[in-house]
Amino acid sequence: MGIGYSGGHKKSAALVRDLASAGLDVAWVAEAYSFDAPSYMGYLAAQTQRVKIAAGILPIYTRTPTLLAMTAAGVDALSDGRCILGLGASGPQVIEGFHGVPYDRPLARTREIIEICRDVWKREAPLTHDGPIYRLPLPADQGTGLGKALKLINHPVRSSIPIFVASLGEKNLELTAELADGWLPVFFMPEKAEQVFGPSLAAGKAKRDPSLGPLQINAGGPVAIGEEKDVAHLRDLARPGMALYIGGMGAKNRNFYNSLVRRYGFEAEAEKIQELYLAGNKKEAEAAVPTEMLEQTSLIGPESYVKERIQAFAAAGVTMLSITPVGGDPVSTVEKIKSWIG
């Protein structure tokens, strides 16, 4: 479950404790351009005992590869081995606009960062890396020449911390299926997953090291259980967020979320949402989000229907169901869902 903290970190952590008691397995902490995620992850580590604590996600441009590895190892130590490192490229608006870093070569960076993180955690030898982007130690002609290959001082709790990657594009998804422990899709529509994602997943898995084990997929959506007439309107709660990402999260000709929706077959709708949103007509953009998309990216309806949606996600390859309770008591919702899936 994605964990928000708009009401304050302490109140949010108290809810996570209650949700964990009800059966919540993973708490995903977002970063975007808000407070940093690791600070809250460390706080959650101190406040919980069982739930896994995941970064969802740390943008790969905002930290060096070794700092990403150190951060994950630190949270893993604080939580006694409950950390998941979620990585993603974010987008040019945030990376160049907020961080002032060029948004370049996201695939190559992701590959090298995963390799470096795993080398840091293993501590098999002083860290060296000679890639097209990252060179460790830094060569003399790029610095002072005083750089030294080092090992992480501490011994990590685990020599391998799960790495999940948020990927949208076909090549990035192929890379994820090849190298990552798990995948974090967005706007996951089970009924269209094989058509849209199948080829990239297959291509990546064909190159996957068997020692990594099967690729985990974390996906789901808003959940509300009740009679259709009582809960159908809750699907509309997703409209503002979808309109923001499809319409406004990127430039006119470079919006990864808009491209995904087009690949789903909603070309005209994606075009309309973007035009409306960029023109400042946000409410009209929200209204243009396809009803089919709202339905297939959620688990809202009577018990029998929600159980069907859970089965649909599982049939599409989802191994970790991620839910966001939007109706009723979130603790009882998590408890009920957990009793159904075990």
Kinemage of the C-alpha trace (Angstrom):
@kinemage 1
@onewidth
@group {chain A} dominant
@subgroup {mainchain}
@vectorlist {calphas} color= white
{ca met a 1} P 0.000 0.000 0.000
{ca gly a 2} L 1.179 3.505 -0.784
{ca ile a 3} L 1.479 5.447 2.477
{ca gly a 4} L 0.597 9.117 2.564
{ca tyr a 5} L 1.567 11.519 5.326
{ca ser a 6} L -0.474 14.630 4.607
{ca gly a 7} L -1.878 14.429 8.147
{ca gly a 8} L 1.602 14.188 9.652
{ca his a 9} L 4.195 11.443 9.897
{ca lys a 10} L 3.242 10.339 13.417
{ca lys a 11} L -0.418 9.899 12.552
{ca ser a 12} L 0.538 8.094 9.349
{ca ala a 13} L 2.905 5.752 11.213
{ca ala a 14} L 0.183 4.913 13.727
{ca leu a 15} L -2.097 3.937 10.839
{ca val a 16} L 0.662 1.785 9.323
{ca arg a 17} L 0.984 -0.068 12.653
{ca asp a 18} L -2.754 -0.751 12.660
{ca leu a 19} L -2.724 -1.809 9.010
{ca ala a 20} L 0.231 -4.115 9.634
{ca ser a 21} L -1.695 -5.776 12.451
{ca ala a 22} L -4.564 -6.279 10.001
{ca gly a 23} L -2.273 -7.942 7.443
{ca leu a 24} L -0.535 -5.207 5.451
{ca asp a 25} L 2.712 -6.654 4.086
{ca val a 26} L 4.429 -3.695 2.382
{ca ala a 27} L 4.299 0.063 3.037
{ca trp a 28} L 5.460 2.090 0.017
{ca val a 29} L 6.788 5.579 0.804
{ca ala a 30} L 6.782 8.069 -2.062
{ca glu a 31} L 9.179 10.961 -2.534
{ca ala a 32} L 8.438 12.924 -5.746
{ca tyr a 33} L 9.361 16.511 -4.780
{ca ser a 34} L 8.017 16.355 -1.245
{ca phe a 35} L 9.896 15.356 1.931
{ca asp a 36} L 12.569 12.770 1.249
{ca ala a 37} L 11.408 9.160 1.545
{ca pro a 38} L 14.305 7.623 3.568
{ca ser a 39} L 13.709 9.852 6.605
{ca tyr a 40} L 10.170 8.554 6.971
{ca met a 41} L 11.254 5.010 6.106
{ca gly a 42} L 13.662 5.132 9.040
{ca tyr a 43} L 10.894 6.404 11.305
{ca leu a 44} L 8.602 3.596 10.159
{ca ala a 45} L 11.386 1.106 10.842
{ca ala a 46} L 11.411 2.226 14.469
{ca gln a 47} L 7.629 2.217 14.764
{ca thr a 48} L 6.837 -1.178 13.218
{ca gln a 49} L 7.906 -4.795 13.610
{ca arg a 50} L 6.738 -6.840 10.622
{ca val a 51} L 5.698 -4.744 7.627
{ca lys a 52} L 8.238 -4.309 4.836
{ca ile a 53} L 9.298 -0.702 4.270
{ca ala a 54} L 9.698 0.261 0.634
{ca ala a 55} L 10.843 3.355 -1.234
{ca gly a 56} L 8.282 4.062 -3.878
{ca ile a 57} L 10.371 5.501 -5.479
{ca leu a 58} L 13.793 7.140 -5.115
{ca pro a 59} L 14.602 8.978 -8.366
{ca ile a 60} L 17.871 7.666 -9.764
{ca tyr a 61} L 19.217 11.142 -10.605
{ca thr a 62} L 18.938 12.538 -7.091
{ca arg a 63} L 21.634 10.456 -5.408
{ca thr a 64} L 24.858 8.740 -6.370
{ca pro a 65} L 24.591 4.964 -6.861
{ca thr a 66} L 26.621 4.343 -3.712
{ca leu a 67} L 24.401 6.650 -1.649
{ca leu a 68} L 21.343 4.753 -2.897
{ca ala a 69} L 23.023 1.534 -1.753
{ca met a 70} L 24.033 3.040 1.606
{ca thr a 71} L 20.521 4.376 2.189
{ca ala a 72} L 18.875 1.030 1.480
{ca ala a 73} L 21.427 -0.772 3.664
{ca gly a 74} L 20.780 1.728 6.469
{ca val a 75} L 17.004 1.298 6.394
{ca asp a 76} L 17.488 -2.455 6.122
{ca ala a 77} L 19.629 -2.410 9.269
{ca leu a 78} L 17.149 -0.246 11.192
{ca ser a 79} L 14.269 -2.514 10.177
{ca asp a 80} L 16.046 -5.858 10.671
{ca gly a 81} L 15.924 -6.718 6.982
{ca arg a 82} L 12.597 -5.239 5.879
{ca cys a 83} L 13.708 -2.702 3.242
{ca ile a 84} L 12.774 -2.693 -0.437
{ca leu a 85} L 14.635 -0.250 -2.674
{ca gly a 86} L 12.264 1.194 -5.268
{ca leu a 87} L 13.964 3.077 -8.079
{ca gly a 88} L 12.657 5.126 -10.980
{ca ala a 89} L 13.763 7.725 -13.474
{ca ser a 90} L 10.999 10.217 -12.603
{ca gly a 91} L 10.784 12.776 -15.440
{ca pro a 92} L 12.527 15.823 -16.885
{ca gln a 93} L 10.207 18.297 -15.181
{ca val a 94} L 11.192 17.137 -11.702
{ca ile a 95} L 14.799 16.111 -12.358
{ca glu a 96} L 15.834 19.182 -14.330
{ca gly a 97} L 13.343 21.612 -12.804
{ca phe a 98} L 13.654 20.743 -9.117
{ca his a 99} L 17.057 19.041 -8.899
{ca gly a 100} L 18.885 20.874 -11.699
{ca val a 101} L 20.365 17.666 -13.090
{ca pro a 102} L 20.281 16.708 -16.798
{ca tyr a 103} L 17.733 14.009 -17.550
{ca asp a 104} L 19.857 11.757 -19.721
{ca arg a 105} L 20.381 8.046 -20.413
{ca pro a 106} L 17.820 6.681 -17.921
{ca leu a 107} L 18.194 3.064 -19.070
{ca ala a 108} L 21.979 3.003 -18.836
{ca arg a 109} L 21.857 4.722 -15.459
{ca thr a 110} L 19.330 2.245 -14.107
{ca arg a 111} L 21.445 -0.710 -15.228
{ca glu a 112} L 24.630 0.645 -13.671
{ca ile a 113} L 22.950 1.710 -10.445
{ca ile a 114} L 21.507 -1.769 -9.916
{ca glu a 115} L 24.937 -3.309 -10.550
{ca ile a 116} L 26.707 -0.899 -8.181
{ca cys a 117} L 24.130 -1.301 -5.401
{ca arg a 118} L 24.476 -5.059 -5.463
{ca asp a 119} L 28.280 -4.825 -5.410
{ca val a 120} L 28.157 -2.454 -2.424
{ca trp a 121} L 25.933 -4.802 -0.418
{ca lys a 122} L 28.025 -7.895 -1.179
{ca arg a 123} L 31.270 -6.303 0.098
{ca glu a 124} L 33.284 -8.906 -1.791
{ca ala a 125} L 36.030 -6.424 -2.699
{ca pro a 126} L 36.728 -2.671 -2.638
{ca leu a 127} L 34.183 -1.082 -4.935
{ca thr a 128} L 35.213 -0.507 -8.530
{ca his a 129} L 33.010 0.127 -11.527
{ca asp a 130} L 33.909 1.093 -15.070
{ca gly a 131} L 30.734 1.972 -16.930
{ca pro a 132} L 29.768 4.502 -19.565
{ca ile a 133} L 28.242 6.765 -16.904
{ca tyr a 134} L 29.724 5.870 -13.520
{ca arg a 135} L 33.424 5.182 -12.959
{ca leu a 136} L 34.575 4.238 -9.473
{ca pro a 137} L 37.035 5.390 -8.312
{ca leu a 138} L 36.828 8.540 -10.408
{ca pro a 139} L 39.675 8.577 -12.973
{ca ala a 140} L 42.506 11.014 -12.324
{ca asp a 141} L 41.711 13.048 -15.427
{ca gln a 142} L 38.205 13.731 -14.067
{ca gly a 143} L 39.160 14.706 -10.527
{ca thr a 144} L 42.102 15.035 -8.175
{ca gly a 145} L 43.409 11.539 -8.811
{ca leu a 146} L 43.142 10.768 -5.099
{ca gly a 147} L 40.036 8.589 -5.263
{ca lys a 148} L 40.356 5.208 -3.556
{ca ala a 149} L 38.357 2.000 -3.988
{ca leu a 150} L 36.505 1.387 -0.713
{ca lys a 151} L 34.164 -1.122 0.866
{ca leu a 152} L 31.042 -0.189 2.781
{ca ile a 153} L 32.260 0.052 6.393
{ca asn a 154} L 29.310 -1.790 7.891
{ca his a 155} L 28.263 -5.334 7.078
{ca pro a 156} L 24.707 -5.079 5.709
{ca val a 157} L 21.976 -7.110 7.361
{ca arg a 158} L 21.413 -8.676 3.945
{ca ser a 159} L 23.887 -8.967 1.095
{ca ser a 160} L 21.004 -8.619 -1.354
{ca ile a 161} L 18.201 -6.097 -0.849
{ca pro a 162} L 15.211 -6.345 -3.222
{ca ile a 163} L 15.252 -3.734 -5.981
{ca phe a 164} L 11.980 -2.796 -7.662
{ca val a 165} L 11.938 -0.512 -10.689
{ca ala a 166} L 9.106 1.776 -11.786
{ca ser a 167} L 9.244 1.512 -15.566
{ca leu a 168} L 6.796 2.561 -18.270
{ca gly a 169} L 8.534 2.453 -21.645
{ca glu a 170} L 9.083 -0.774 -23.542
{ca lys a 171} L 12.893 -0.756 -23.302
{ca asn a 172} L 12.870 0.253 -19.644
{ca leu a 173} L 10.414 -2.532 -18.854
{ca glu a 174} L 12.618 -5.013 -20.710
{ca leu a 175} L 15.554 -3.869 -18.581
{ca thr a 176} L 13.448 -4.252 -15.433
{ca ala a 177} L 12.461 -7.798 -16.347
{ca glu a 178} L 16.107 -8.632 -16.972
{ca leu a 179} L 17.730 -7.127 -13.865
{ca ala a 180} L 15.305 -6.107 -11.127
{ca asp a 181} L 13.728 -8.152 -8.366
{ca gly a 182} L 10.384 -6.509 -9.025
{ca trp a 183} L 8.411 -4.142 -11.226
{ca leu a 184} L 6.267 -1.182 -10.166
{ca pro a 185} L 3.803 -0.429 -12.968
{ca val a 186} L 1.346 2.459 -12.896
{ca phe a 187} L -2.255 2.481 -14.144
{ca phe a 188} L -2.036 -1.316 -14.450
{ca met a 189} L -4.990 -2.701 -16.401
{ca pro a 190} L -4.978 -6.521 -16.073
{ca glu a 191} L -7.159 -7.023 -19.132
{ca lys a 192} L -4.646 -5.195 -21.349
{ca ala a 193} L -1.407 -6.202 -19.608
{ca glu a 194} L -0.342 -9.026 -21.907
{ca gln a 195} L -1.000 -6.994 -25.035
{ca val a 196} L 0.859 -3.901 -23.814
{ca phe a 197} L 3.576 -5.309 -21.562
{ca gly a 198} L 3.925 -8.948 -22.622
{ca pro a 199} L 6.584 -8.571 -25.353
{ca ser a 200} L 8.885 -6.408 -23.206
{ca leu a 201} L 8.539 -8.679 -20.190
{ca ala a 202} L 9.276 -11.742 -22.295
{ca ala a 203} L 12.340 -10.143 -23.900
{ca gly a 204} L 13.750 -9.143 -20.516
{ca lys a 205} L 13.039 -12.466 -18.832
{ca ala a 206} L 14.862 -14.276 -21.654
{ca lys a 207} L 18.066 -12.533 -20.472
{ca arg a 208} L 17.348 -12.827 -16.755
{ca asp a 209} L 19.796 -14.508 -14.405
{ca pro a 210} L 17.950 -17.497 -12.880
{ca ser a 211} L 19.524 -16.748 -9.498
{ca leu a 212} L 17.330 -13.626 -9.262
{ca gly a 213} L 14.202 -15.748 -9.082
{ca pro a 214} L 10.891 -14.839 -10.730
{ca leu a 215} L 10.141 -11.168 -11.371
{ca gln a 216} L 7.720 -9.811 -8.776
{ca ile a 217} L 4.979 -7.439 -9.929
{ca asn a 218} L 3.438 -4.965 -7.488
{ca ala a 219} L 0.147 -3.536 -8.783
{ca gly a 220} L -3.450 -2.920 -7.824
{ca gly a 221} L -5.525 0.155 -7.169
{ca pro a 222} L -8.225 1.812 -5.066
{ca val a 223} L -10.414 -0.578 -3.048
{ca ala a 224} L -13.929 -0.182 -1.696
{ca ile a 225} L -16.288 -3.036 -0.839
{ca gly a 226} L -20.033 -2.489 -0.940
{ca glu a 227} L -23.108 -2.437 -3.100
{ca glu a 228} L -22.446 -0.921 -6.523
{ca lys a 229} L -24.877 1.934 -5.931
{ca asp a 230} L -23.045 2.859 -2.742
{ca val a 231} L -19.433 2.676 -3.920
{ca ala a 232} L -19.419 3.269 -7.701
{ca his a 233} L -18.800 6.999 -7.231
{ca leu a 234} L -15.537 6.235 -5.427
{ca arg a 235} L -13.920 5.282 -8.737
{ca asp a 236} L -14.117 8.958 -9.657
{ca leu a 237} L -11.681 9.797 -6.853
{ca ala a 238} L -8.920 8.616 -9.194
{ca arg a 239} L -9.813 11.162 -11.897
{ca pro a 240} L -7.719 14.102 -10.605
{ca gly a 241} L -4.573 12.016 -10.236
{ca met a 242} L -4.979 10.335 -13.596
{ca ala a 243} L -5.654 13.641 -15.322
{ca leu a 244} L -2.553 15.141 -13.677
{ca tyr a 245} L -0.277 12.356 -14.864
{ca ile a 246} L -1.818 11.803 -18.295
{ca gly a 247} L -2.248 15.498 -19.000
{ca gly a 248} L 0.277 17.440 -16.985
{ca met a 249} L 3.157 15.257 -15.871
{ca gly a 250} L 5.495 16.117 -18.713
{ca ala a 251} L 5.669 18.251 -21.825
{ca lys a 252} L 3.300 18.008 -24.762
{ca asn a 253} L 5.655 15.741 -26.700
{ca arg a 254} L 7.274 13.961 -23.748
{ca asn a 255} L 4.823 12.542 -21.245
{ca phe a 256} L 5.511 8.899 -20.390
{ca tyr a 257} L 2.125 8.395 -18.743
{ca asn a 258} L 0.295 9.815 -21.732
{ca ser a 259} L 2.231 7.451 -23.990
{ca leu a 260} L 1.217 4.483 -21.823
{ca val a 261} L -2.456 5.365 -22.031
{ca arg a 262} L -2.145 5.615 -25.815
{ca arg a 263} L -0.604 2.133 -25.856
{ca tyr a 264} L -3.637 0.926 -23.923
{ca gly a 265} L -5.722 2.025 -26.912
{ca phe a 266} L -7.024 5.356 -25.615
{ca glu a 267} L -5.242 7.570 -28.150
{ca ala a 268} L -8.044 10.094 -28.597
{ca glu a 269} L -8.746 10.282 -24.879
{ca ala a 270} L -5.068 10.771 -24.020
{ca glu a 271} L -4.828 13.581 -26.577
{ca lys a 272} L -7.937 15.293 -25.226
{ca ile a 273} L -6.896 15.003 -21.576
{ca gln a 274} L -3.491 16.505 -22.322
{ca glu a 275} L -4.902 19.388 -24.367
{ca leu a 276} L -7.428 20.244 -21.676
{ca tyr a 277} L -4.981 19.941 -18.795
{ca leu a 278} L -2.221 21.990 -20.376
{ca ala a 279} L -4.794 24.659 -21.216
{ca gly a 280} L -5.715 24.897 -17.538
{ca asn a 281} L -9.053 23.110 -17.864
{ca lys a 282} L -8.366 20.535 -15.176
{ca lys a 283} L -11.965 19.603 -14.359
{ca glu a 284} L -12.712 18.946 -18.029
{ca ala a 285} L -9.538 16.860 -18.246
{ca glu a 286} L -10.656 14.817 -15.264
{ca ala a 287} L -14.040 14.210 -16.856
{ca ala a 288} L -12.322 12.932 -20.002
{ca val a 289} L -10.563 10.060 -18.203
{ca pro a 290} L -12.110 6.874 -19.695
{ca thr a 291} L -14.572 5.069 -17.436
{ca glu a 292} L -13.119 1.754 -18.605
{ca met a 293} L -9.731 2.797 -17.279
{ca leu a 294} L -11.174 3.774 -13.915
{ca glu a 295} L -12.912 0.410 -13.636
{ca gln a 296} L -9.988 -1.767 -14.685
{ca thr a 297} L -7.412 -0.013 -12.487
{ca ser a 298} L -9.518 -0.393 -9.338
{ca leu a 299} L -11.155 -2.974 -7.088
{ca ile a 300} L -14.426 -1.271 -6.207
{ca gly a 301} L -17.793 -2.983 -5.905
{ca pro a 302} L -19.541 -5.870 -4.108
{ca glu a 303} L -17.458 -8.594 -2.472
{ca ser a 304} L -17.936 -10.971 -5.388
{ca tyr a 305} L -16.779 -8.332 -7.870
{ca val a 306} L -13.724 -7.331 -5.808
{ca lys a 307} L -12.748 -11.003 -5.586
{ca glu a 308} L -13.014 -11.190 -9.385
{ca arg a 309} L -10.748 -8.155 -9.697
{ca ile a 310} L -8.187 -9.752 -7.370
{ca gln a 311} L -8.232 -12.860 -9.580
{ca ala a 312} L -7.841 -10.691 -12.694
{ca phe a 313} L -4.725 -9.023 -11.286
{ca ala a 314} L -3.277 -12.390 -10.281
{ca ala a 315} L -4.013 -13.854 -13.730
{ca ala a 316} L -2.151 -10.910 -15.285
{ca gly a 317} L 0.989 -11.794 -13.329
{ca val a 318} L 0.634 -9.569 -10.262
{ca thr a 319} L 2.396 -11.210 -7.310
{ca met a 320} L 2.022 -8.364 -4.798
{ca leu a 321} L -1.424 -6.774 -4.685
{ca ser a 322} L -1.147 -3.079 -3.814
{ca ile a 323} L -4.345 -1.482 -2.570
{ca thr a 324} L -5.545 1.937 -1.465
{ca pro a 325} L -8.718 1.765 0.666
{ca val a 326} L -11.034 4.603 -0.342
{ca gly a 327} L -14.286 3.609 1.298
{ca gly a 328} L -15.006 2.548 4.859
{ca asp a 329} L -12.439 1.692 7.511
{ca pro a 330} L -9.024 1.033 5.918
{ca val a 331} L -8.010 -1.422 8.639
{ca ser a 332} L -11.081 -3.617 8.178
{ca thr a 333} L -10.653 -3.404 4.386
{ca val a 334} L -7.061 -4.634 4.596
{ca glu a 335} L -8.114 -7.360 7.019
{ca lys a 336} L -10.827 -8.585 4.656
{ca ile a 337} L -8.627 -8.506 1.542
{ca lys a 338} L -5.863 -10.333 3.420
{ca ser a 339} L -8.304 -13.071 4.463
{ca trp a 340} L -9.214 -13.614 0.821
{ca ile a 341} L -5.704 -13.819 -0.625
{ca gly a 342} L -3.913 -15.379 2.355
